[in-house]
């Protein structure tokens, strides 16, 4: 037998009542075996498991991935929403150049986002274009009034996934600097949930890079959004 740790977030955590489950499974078990065990033990989450992705040790993996003793399996239920697709895991971005650390800012915080912090970071003498994107909380969803949103994240993995996306941006576009700040917890109507800054020598690159980042952050980064309406709430895409 081998021991694995299963991490749970958002709706799964609420339904099961735990954020972690320790399992003993036979040797050569796969992620699929772990998912079947969870579904048998907690039938109320079978529907969510059927539409989820999976990570092993904070890296997305196929459900057939074989597990080793001590592995961490995370159930990545659908995240906050966005364009389909994402970066191709079979062709991961190459390592960022050493100087990239001075050109990248990533923060996940429960504090109110100050857009000027993003703008100040990405400002650069080489930039002829500085683009700021702020994702804000609107007051409705599908014509139903929204009271507020709540965001939860697997923070360590979220940072790793953002780093991958930013590396791809530096590969594919001529970029000077990139900053991403994402807020967690309760955010009221009009509040900023995410701020993305991109600077580049020419405007086309910053436009395309910013779009790539927000589309893929909302598709692949493990950050979940709960919408609260009058009398009920629901996790986005569940």
BAFI-3210 file (N, C-alpha, C; in Angstrom, 3 decimals, decimal comma, padded with zeros to 6 digits):
// residues 238
n [1|2|3|4|5|6|7|8|9|10|11|12|13|14|15|16|17|18|19|20|21|22|23|24|25|26|27|28|29|30|31|32|33|34|35|36|37|38|39|40|41|42|43|44|45|46|47|48|49|50|51|52|53|54|55|56|57|58|59|60|61|62|63|64|65|66|67|68|69|70|71|72|73|74|75|76|77|78|79|80|81|82|83|84|85|86|87|88|89|90|91|92|93|94|95|96|97|98|99|100|101|102|103|104|105|106|107|108|109|110|111|112|113|114|115|116|117|118|119|120|121|122|123|124|125|126|127|128|129|130|131|132|133|134|135|136|137|138|139|140|141|142|143|144|145|146|147|148|149|150|151|152|153|154|155|156|157|158|159|160|161|162|163|164|165|166|167|168|169|170|171|172|173|174|175|176|177|178|179|180|181|182|183|184|185|186|187|188|189|190|191|192|193|194|195|196|197|198|199|200|201|202|203|204|205|206|207|208|209|210|211|212|213|214|215|216|217|218|219|220|221|222|223|224|225|226|227|228|229|230|231|232|233|234|235|236|237|238]
n.u [000,845|000,349|000,618|-001,307|-002,009|-004,955|-006,024|-008,535|-010,742|-012,862|-016,123|-015,965|-014,592|-016,466|-018,703|-017,727|-016,647|-014,041|-010,652|-008,616|-007,793|-006,475|-005,323|-004,917|-003,808|-003,608|-000,356|000,901|-001,431|-003,554|-004,331|-006,964|-007,891|-007,849|-009,789|-012,062|-012,269|-012,832|-015,306|-016,873|-016,863|-017,906|-020,578|-022,012|-020,381|-019,797|-020,636|-019,184|-016,562|-016,535|-016,224|-013,896|-010,367|-007,048|-004,287|-000,977|001,236|001,215|001,227|-000,505|-001,993|-002,641|-005,516|-004,776|-002,329|000,207|000,715|002,935|004,252|003,427|002,632|000,858|-002,415|-004,475|-007,754|-008,968|-011,529|-013,756|-012,508|-012,660|-013,684|-013,645|-011,848|-011,701|-009,248|-006,015|-002,516|-000,458|000,281|001,979|003,907|005,610|006,422|009,670|012,428|012,429|014,468|017,368|017,200|014,516|013,235|013,296|011,475|008,974|006,039|004,128|001,335|-000,790|-003,429|-005,309|-005,894|-007,148|-006,779|-004,351|-004,272|-002,274|000,071|000,576|000,849|003,083|005,050|005,267|006,047|008,504|011,527|011,911|009,454|006,852|004,250|001,917|-000,226|-003,106|-005,179|-008,117|-010,031|-013,298|-015,955|-019,127|-022,639|-024,461|-025,395|-026,205|-028,593|-029,436|-029,382|-026,276|-024,779|-022,216|-018,850|-016,823|-013,550|-011,395|-008,290|-005,799|-003,011|-000,157|000,069|-001,337|000,369|002,535|001,312|000,661|003,244|004,091|002,396|003,228|005,874|005,381|004,278|006,514|007,989|006,457|005,812|007,021|007,943|008,192|007,735|005,734|002,939|000,900|-001,763|-003,876|-006,882|-008,188|-010,880|-013,789|-015,256|-016,704|-019,343|-018,096|-015,515|-012,034|-010,968|-008,849|-005,778|-003,919|-000,909|000,866|003,754|005,280|007,439|005,904|002,445|000,788|001,845|001,505|-001,297|-002,050|-000,670|-001,804|-004,461|-004,048|-003,089|-005,250|-007,314|-006,285|-005,566|-008,093|-008,888|-007,049|-005,627|-005,664|-007,933|-010,898|-014,293|-016,976|-020,309|-022,548|-025,931|-029,236|-030,339|-029,092|-026,036|-023,417|-020,795|-018,827|-019,365|-020,189]
n.v [-001,201|002,338|005,688|008,556|012,050|013,891|016,903|019,323|021,847|024,800|024,128|021,345|021,065|022,221|020,490|017,968|018,574|018,740|019,778|018,211|014,835|011,843|009,025|005,473|003,488|000,800|-000,210|001,110|002,403|004,746|008,228|008,083|005,882|006,922|008,925|007,358|006,078|008,266|009,061|006,843|006,946|009,450|010,096|012,384|014,154|013,201|014,231|016,635|015,648|014,379|016,417|017,631|018,599|017,323|017,410|016,442|016,725|019,492|019,802|019,695|016,659|013,712|011,599|008,984|008,887|007,327|006,798|007,633|006,771|009,140|011,136|014,123|014,662|016,793|017,860|019,596|021,316|022,882|026,117|029,733|030,616|031,434|031,717|028,771|026,149|027,002|026,811|024,508|021,611|019,669|020,966|022,726|026,076|027,420|027,897|031,020|033,886|034,771|037,451|037,875|037,780|040,336|041,504|040,600|040,473|038,815|038,428|037,151|038,004|039,035|041,587|044,844|045,687|047,799|049,522|051,277|050,245|048,115|049,479|051,088|049,133|047,924|049,996|051,241|052,367|051,321|050,865|051,489|051,138|050,724|048,663|048,299|046,034|045,676|043,451|043,606|043,453|042,854|043,813|041,840|038,565|036,664|038,104|038,049|039,652|040,259|039,993|039,930|038,692|035,789|034,670|031,853|030,097|027,702|028,516|028,156|026,522|028,106|030,318|029,031|028,252|030,740|031,710|030,000|030,846|033,485|033,098|031,988|034,216|035,936|034,436|034,453|037,071|040,462|041,720|043,985|044,167|042,372|042,280|040,715|040,782|039,120|039,042|037,542|036,117|037,904|040,118|043,115|044,638|046,342|046,223|045,372|042,370|041,234|042,450|043,217|044,069|045,010|045,806|046,948|047,394|047,978|048,529|046,392|043,983|044,203|044,307|041,756|040,029|040,642|039,821|037,063|036,334|036,932|035,348|032,749|032,586|032,553|030,117|028,035|028,471|027,611|029,082|029,862|030,999|032,148|033,028|035,185|035,462|036,820|035,051|032,670|030,966|030,167|028,234|029,294|027,878|025,446]
n.w [000,000|-000,566|000,661|000,112|-000,182|-000,423|-001,673|-001,173|-002,350|-002,340|-003,549|-003,247|-000,822|000,878|000,593|001,374|003,800|004,614|004,104|003,368|002,687|003,823|002,233|001,924|-000,592|-003,034|-004,287|-007,376|-007,961|-009,652|-010,434|-011,221|-009,757|-007,185|-007,474|-007,961|-005,509|-003,847|-004,956|-004,331|-001,563|-001,053|-002,421|-003,035|-004,343|-006,826|-009,324|-009,529|-009,490|-011,936|-013,781|-013,224|-013,185|-012,535|-010,294|-009,541|-007,017|-007,432|-010,204|-013,238|-014,293|-016,263|-015,804|-015,683|-014,518|-012,674|-009,176|-006,448|-003,212|-000,758|-002,489|-003,445|-004,305|-006,018|-006,394|-008,986|-009,340|-011,785|-012,556|-012,167|-014,618|-018,167|-021,295|-023,307|-023,429|-022,929|-021,981|-023,714|-022,149|-023,046|-024,369|-022,638|-021,467|-022,076|-019,719|-017,981|-018,744|-016,711|-015,858|-015,696|-013,222|-012,193|-013,728|-013,297|-011,401|-009,056|-007,087|-004,553|-002,626|000,282|000,654|-000,346|-003,758|-005,129|-007,982|-008,862|-007,884|-009,587|-012,022|-011,444|-011,142|-013,701|-015,298|-017,510|-019,059|-021,593|-022,624|-024,877|-024,588|-022,050|-020,468|-018,536|-016,952|-015,140|-013,388|-012,341|-009,877|-010,917|-010,679|-011,285|-012,524|-015,185|-015,287|-012,659|-009,520|-007,958|-004,769|-003,589|-004,251|-003,601|-003,335|-003,559|-003,283|-004,298|-003,234|-003,546|-005,836|-007,615|-007,941|-009,207|-011,628|-012,719|-013,105|-015,178|-017,250|-017,575|-018,372|-020,873|-022,131|-022,255|-024,018|-026,369|-027,054|-027,411|-024,614|-021,874|-018,985|-016,540|-014,386|-011,962|-009,796|-007,656|-005,875|-002,884|-000,875|000,382|-001,934|-002,647|-004,656|-007,453|-006,545|-007,087|-008,420|-009,770|-011,040|-013,822|-015,267|-018,144|-019,904|-022,913|-025,793|-028,038|-028,824|-029,696|-028,703|-025,913|-025,724|-026,778|-025,072|-022,570|-022,972|-023,418|-020,877|-019,025|-020,069|-019,771|-017,072|-015,910|-016,721|-016,140|-013,754|-010,343|-008,893|-007,357|-007,701|-005,814|-006,153|-004,604|-004,145|-003,543|-000,946|-001,716|-002,696|-005,080|-006,528|-009,225|-012,410|-011,441]
ca.u [000,000|001,015|-000,184|-001,392|-002,794|-005,876|-006,366|-009,868|-010,995|-014,124|-017,339|-015,616|-014,276|-017,717|-019,577|-017,131|-016,386|-012,619|-009,790|-007,594|-008,103|-005,331|-005,775|-004,000|-004,277|-002,628|000,746|000,571|-002,710|-003,523|-005,241|-008,319|-008,252|-008,152|-011,070|-013,115|-012,400|-013,543|-016,689|-017,579|-016,998|-018,673|-021,353|-022,555|-019,453|-019,474|-020,831|-018,064|-015,374|-016,603|-015,886|-012,695|-009,024|-006,311|-002,872|-000,152|002,361|001,027|001,354|-001,621|-001,654|-003,701|-006,152|-004,122|-001,020|000,493|001,092|003,971|004,016|003,630|002,146|-000,301|-003,365|-005,420|-008,910|-009,135|-012,852|-013,696|-012,138|-013,636|-014,309|-012,825|-011,735|-011,282|-007,913|-004,902|-001,251|-000,303|001,201|002,957|004,956|005,691|007,308|011,061|012,727|012,582|015,853|017,666|016,781|013,051|012,755|013,114|010,455|007,731|005,430|002,936|000,864|-002,135|-003,601|-006,670|-006,012|-007,651|-005,745|-004,037|-003,796|-001,049|001,212|000,806|001,359|004,439|005,988|005,506|006,622|009,873|011,963|011,865|008,062|006,028|002,869|001,649|-001,642|-003,616|-006,494|-008,698|-011,274|-014,110|-017,157|-020,358|-023,774|-025,431|-024,929|-027,386|-029,736|-029,747|-028,550|-025,194|-024,486|-020,753|-018,143|-015,817|-012,528|-010,525|-007,218|-004,667|-002,117|001,158|-000,068|-001,767|001,566|003,294|000,625|000,854|004,624|004,131|001,738|004,082|007,000|004,899|004,131|007,841|008,408|005,656|005,643|008,115|007,375|009,149|007,444|004,382|002,527|-000,428|-002,202|-005,230|-007,403|-008,993|-011,859|-014,987|-015,063|-018,014|-019,625|-017,189|-014,152|-011,132|-010,585|-007,549|-005,170|-002,823|-000,197|001,836|004,401|005,983|007,873|004,851|001,142|000,181|002,315|000,886|-002,705|-002,163|-000,182|-002,796|-005,594|-003,616|-002,987|-006,533|-008,069|-005,735|-005,683|-009,456|-009,153|-006,132|-005,052|-006,624|-008,612|-012,332|-015,154|-018,338|-021,210|-023,593|-027,153|-030,201|-030,885|-028,299|-024,757|-022,958|-019,463|-018,867|-019,207|-020,655]
ca.v [000,000|003,632|006,752|009,790|013,139|014,491|018,283|019,720|023,285|025,369|023,347|020,017|021,224|022,481|019,315|016,877|019,059|018,626|020,311|017,214|013,449|010,939|007,737|004,376|002,813|-000,203|000,233|001,278|003,090|005,956|009,298|007,577|005,021|007,813|009,575|006,361|005,885|009,431|009,013|005,804|007,374|010,705|010,131|013,722|014,948|012,495|015,107|017,565|014,878|014,023|017,571|018,229|018,221|016,770|017,753|015,630|017,546|020,830|019,812|019,026|015,334|012,875|010,785|007,676|009,059|006,433|007,549|007,108|007,031|010,530|012,096|014,974|014,734|017,896|017,872|020,957|021,523|024,009|027,368|030,826|030,812|032,125|031,072|027,388|025,895|027,101|026,453|023,093|021,050|018,827|021,871|023,759|027,184|027,264|028,709|032,454|034,328|035,128|038,807|037,968|037,992|041,771|041,962|039,894|040,598|037,986|038,480|036,709|038,755|039,294|043,038|045,576|045,866|049,171|049,444|052,053|049,374|047,376|050,427|051,491|048,029|047,626|051,159|050,934|053,278|050,661|050,599|052,481|050,783|050,168|048,293|047,866|045,391|045,432|042,690|044,158|042,706|043,490|043,643|040,849|037,409|036,098|038,963|037,929|040,576|039,691|040,763|040,024|037,491|035,260|033,929|030,940|029,624|026,880|029,628|027,758|026,064|029,247|031,086|028,255|028,312|032,093|031,796|029,333|031,700|034,646|032,626|031,865|035,575|036,432|033,673|034,688|038,492|041,337|042,282|044,583|043,704|041,858|042,209|040,154|040,716|038,550|039,166|036,458|036,493|038,617|041,344|043,717|045,165|047,413|045,947|044,767|041,006|040,963|043,541|042,735|045,123|044,548|046,873|046,436|048,471|048,299|048,300|045,115|042,924|044,305|043,907|040,309|039,368|040,828|038,940|035,695|036,113|036,871|034,187|031,505|032,608|032,183|028,749|027,006|028,768|027,137|030,110|029,604|032,145|031,875|034,158|035,235|036,132|036,955|033,794|031,485|031,228|029,051|028,341|029,497|026,716|024,232]
ca.w [000,000|-000,518|001,267|-000,668|000,416|-001,380|-001,311|-001,614|-002,271|-002,828|-003,344|-002,742|000,601|001,595|000,566|002,135|005,151|004,906|003,046|003,072|003,028|003,711|001,724|001,643|-001,800|-003,477|-005,136|-008,801|-008,140|-010,472|-010,019|-011,447|-008,625|-006,061|-007,767|-007,756|-004,062|-003,315|-005,400|-003,581|-000,162|-000,993|-003,674|-003,294|-005,150|-008,067|-010,485|-009,602|-009,866|-013,362|-014,623|-012,654|-013,601|-011,403|-010,198|-008,648|-006,555|-007,997|-011,655|-013,890|-014,787|-016,798|-014,768|-015,649|-013,887|-011,555|-007,985|-005,568|-001,798|-000,353|-003,484|-003,162|-005,411|-005,832|-007,287|-009,495|-009,923|-012,724|-011,910|-012,193|-015,929|-019,145|-022,591|-023,240|-023,957|-022,002|-022,604|-024,004|-021,165|-023,717|-024,829|-021,606|-021,802|-021,672|-018,539|-018,189|-018,594|-015,321|-015,500|-015,672|-011,864|-011,982|-014,672|-013,009|-010,073|-008,833|-005,700|-004,205|-001,390|000,756|000,792|-001,502|-004,774|-005,540|-009,372|-009,057|-007,604|-010,826|-013,008|-011,069|-011,372|-015,119|-015,988|-017,924|-020,130|-022,904|-022,990|-025,566|-024,273|-020,728|-020,467|-017,236|-016,941|-013,825|-013,337|-011,260|-009,518|-011,409|-009,769|-011,763|-013,275|-015,869|-014,925|-011,237|-008,738|-007,158|-003,569|-003,526|-004,659|-002,682|-004,065|-002,815|-004,165|-003,885|-003,519|-004,043|-007,214|-008,423|-008,294|-010,197|-012,915|-013,243|-013,597|-016,484|-018,239|-017,821|-019,188|-022,247|-022,647|-022,618|-025,184|-027,574|-027,346|-026,978|-023,393|-020,939|-017,629|-016,286|-012,981|-011,717|-008,399|-007,549|-004,520|-002,350|000,135|-000,051|-002,696|-002,872|-005,988|-007,840|-006,107|-008,072|-008,075|-010,367|-011,780|-014,660|-015,983|-019,134|-020,680|-024,079|-026,683|-029,012|-028,204|-030,072|-027,818|-024,588|-025,869|-026,959|-023,861|-021,518|-023,274|-023,159|-019,440|-018,329|-020,545|-019,245|-015,611|-015,568|-017,175|-015,643|-012,439|-009,340|-008,096|-007,527|-007,403|-005,352|-006,342|-003,588|-004,561|-002,454|-000,485|-002,051|-003,362|-005,900|-007,102|-010,673|-013,281|-010,766]
c.u [000,881|000,056|-000,141|-002,271|-003,653|-006,278|-007,697|-010,066|-012,435|-015,305|-017,046|-015,326|-015,549|-018,582|-019,035|-016,847|-014,946|-011,840|-008,675|-008,079|-006,841|-005,841|-004,621|-004,587|-003,221|-001,508|000,317|-000,819|-002,505|-004,391|-006,683|-008,785|-008,611|-009,508|-012,224|-013,352|-013,163|-015,016|-017,504|-017,833|-017,896|-019,484|-021,903|-021,636|-019,125|-019,597|-019,672|-016,793|-015,358|-016,214|-014,612|-011,438|-008,262|-004,850|-002,203|001,074|002,403|001,305|000,161|-001,158|-002,891|-004,254|-005,509|-002,743|-000,868|001,071|002,183|003,629|004,337|003,144|000,955|-001,160|-004,355|-006,525|-009,145|-010,503|-012,805|-013,450|-013,068|-014,255|-013,400|-012,793|-011,267|-009,864|-006,865|-003,628|-001,168|000,733|002,238|004,119|005,097|006,631|008,723|011,349|012,891|014,046|016,111|017,159|015,277|012,517|012,516|012,017|009,082|007,297|004,185|002,573|-000,544|-002,379|-005,068|-006,908|-006,574|-006,502|-005,589|-003,491|-002,506|000,203|001,595|001,426|002,802|005,443|006,299|006,049|008,095|010,272|011,871|010,451|007,423|004,563|002,820|000,153|-002,026|-004,996|-006,920|-009,978|-012,070|-015,390|-018,387|-021,528|-024,794|-024,709|-026,154|-028,662|-030,165|-028,824|-027,526|-024,931|-022,974|-020,169|-017,167|-014,849|-011,690|-009,480|-006,382|-003,455|-000,777|001,078|-000,495|-000,571|002,377|002,644|000,731|002,261|004,756|003,527|002,608|005,301|006,586|004,731|005,484|008,396|007,746|005,541|006,871|007,602|008,492|008,951|005,992|004,135|001,111|-000,674|-003,639|-005,661|-008,243|-009,968|-013,051|-014,619|-016,442|-018,132|-018,709|-015,755|-013,346|-010,725|-009,204|-007,070|-003,954|-002,209|000,827|002,428|005,205|006,445|006,766|003,504|000,549|000,576|001,651|-000,596|-002,833|-001,723|-001,197|-003,996|-005,238|-003,611|-004,348|-007,350|-007,581|-005,720|-007,063|-009,818|-008,297|-005,581|-006,068|-007,076|-010,095|-013,154|-016,533|-019,175|-022,323|-024,747|-028,061|-030,737|-030,102|-026,957|-024,355|-021,545|-019,579|-018,557|-019,543|-022,183]
c.v [001,253|004,653|007,994|010,791|013,758|015,868|018,662|021,214|023,588|024,443|021,963|020,066|021,431|021,229|018,180|017,283|018,934|019,307|019,343|015,838|012,624|009,554|006,750|003,596|001,802|000,420|000,211|001,865|004,357|007,035|008,818|006,690|005,858|008,480|008,600|006,106|007,039|009,386|007,981|006,224|008,595|010,850|011,503|014,567|014,291|013,395|016,085|016,837|014,592|015,174|018,272|017,809|017,807|017,180|016,794|016,458|018,881|020,923|019,076|017,702|014,659|011,982|009,407|007,720|008,125|007,225|006,829|007,461|008,488|011,561|012,893|015,058|015,851|017,786|019,317|021,051|022,745|025,326|028,485|031,116|031,554|031,373|029,648|027,256|025,976|026,697|024,949|022,501|020,134|019,662|023,014|024,870|026,917|028,162|030,184|032,842|034,802|036,506|038,938|038,224|039,469|042,335|041,385|040,155|039,719|038,090|037,906|037,231|038,830|040,794|043,663|045,852|047,347|049,124|050,208|051,228|048,589|048,293|050,824|050,382|047,854|048,822|050,900|051,872|052,656|050,521|051,776|052,238|050,199|049,933|047,765|047,256|045,184|044,631|043,138|043,353|043,467|043,098|042,623|039,705|036,729|036,788|038,808|038,854|039,832|040,593|040,985|038,718|037,070|034,405|033,077|030,394|028,558|027,742|029,198|027,318|027,204|030,084|030,347|028,342|029,703|032,271|031,141|030,219|032,909|034,257|032,497|033,241|036,144|035,698|034,173|036,153|039,267|042,170|042,861|044,038|043,233|041,856|041,638|040,163|040,204|038,603|037,944|036,984|037,208|039,908|041,886|044,264|046,365|047,196|045,260|043,384|040,658|042,189|042,993|043,925|044,512|045,768|046,236|047,606|048,928|047,815|046,929|044,013|042,993|043,939|042,386|039,556|039,474|039,915|037,483|035,409|035,994|035,671|032,909|031,453|032,116|030,769|027,709|027,256|028,395|028,223|029,973|030,785|031,669|033,149|034,081|036,096|036,288|035,570|032,550|031,922|029,996|029,315|028,415|028,202|025,404|024,248]
c.w [000,000|000,090|000,399|000,076|-000,670|-000,872|-001,946|-001,408|-002,682|-002,533|-002,789|-001,242|001,416|001,687|001,427|003,573|005,582|003,787|002,667|003,514|002,818|003,338|001,645|000,477|-002,235|-004,305|-006,601|-009,025|-008,954|-009,845|-010,167|-010,298|-007,400|-006,255|-007,546|-006,268|-003,424|-003,692|-004,665|-002,136|-000,015|-002,279|-004,022|-004,163|-006,487|-009,290|-010,648|-010,028|-011,358|-014,280|-014,142|-013,400|-012,342|-011,472|-009,233|-008,309|-007,297|-009,487|-012,258|-014,484|-015,373|-015,683|-014,651|-014,973|-012,684|-010,386|-007,203|-004,131|-001,466|-001,338|-002,956|-004,417|-005,105|-006,868|-007,709|-010,158|-010,828|-012,004|-012,357|-013,545|-016,871|-020,451|-022,423|-023,756|-022,883|-022,698|-022,748|-023,065|-021,800|-024,260|-023,832|-022,014|-021,331|-020,484|-018,888|-018,050|-017,177|-014,916|-015,355|-014,266|-011,566|-012,870|-014,390|-011,570|-010,037|-007,359|-005,622|-002,799|-000,992|000,937|-000,479|-002,474|-005,116|-006,962|-009,615|-008,769|-008,852|-011,873|-012,714|-011,383|-012,846|-015,894|-016,282|-019,059|-021,523|-023,445|-023,716|-025,312|-022,871|-020,637|-019,097|-017,422|-015,501|-013,992|-012,130|-011,062|-010,001|-010,517|-010,244|-012,461|-013,865|-015,408|-013,465|-010,450|-007,881|-005,959|-003,403|-004,049|-003,560|-003,490|-003,108|-003,781|-003,484|-004,217|-004,114|-005,507|-008,131|-008,854|-009,356|-011,579|-013,538|-013,800|-014,973|-017,568|-018,582|-018,645|-020,648|-022,901|-023,081|-023,832|-026,460|-027,978|-026,878|-025,809|-022,527|-019,523|-017,539|-014,784|-012,904|-010,214|-008,388|-006,090|-004,157|-001,301|-000,462|-000,784|-003,053|-004,295|-006,277|-007,432|-007,189|-007,588|-008,632|-011,128|-012,511|-015,382|-016,923|-019,823|-021,798|-024,938|-027,628|-028,482|-028,517|-029,097|-026,444|-024,635|-025,917|-025,707|-022,733|-021,732|-022,997|-021,657|-018,779|-018,773|-019,880|-017,728|-015,204|-016,007|-016,463|-014,242|-011,360|-008,364|-008,404|-007,031|-006,979|-005,484|-005,299|-004,088|-003,345|-002,112|-000,866|-002,632|-004,148|-006,401|-008,611|-011,403|-012,600|-010,688]
res [x|x|x|x|x|x|x|x|x|x|x|x|x|x|x|x|x|x|x|x|x|x|x|x|x|x|x|x|x|x|x|x|x|x|x|x|x|x|x|x|x|x|x|x|x|x|x|x|x|x|x|x|x|x|x|x|x|x|x|x|x|x|x|x|x|x|x|x|x|x|x|x|x|x|x|x|x|x|x|x|x|x|x|x|x|x|x|x|x|x|x|x|x|x|x|x|x|x|x|x|x|x|x|x|x|x|x|x|x|x|x|x|x|x|x|x|x|x|x|x|x|x|x|x|x|x|x|x|x|x|x|x|x|x|x|x|x|x|x|x|x|x|x|x|x|x|x|x|x|x|x|x|x|x|x|x|x|x|x|x|x|x|x|x|x|x|x|x|x|x|x|x|x|x|x|x|x|x|x|x|x|x|x|x|x|x|x|x|x|x|x|x|x|x|x|x|x|x|x|x|x|x|x|x|x|x|x|x|x|x|x|x|x|x|x|x|x|x|x|x|x|x|x|x|x|x|x|x|x|x|x|x|x|x|x|x|x|x]
***
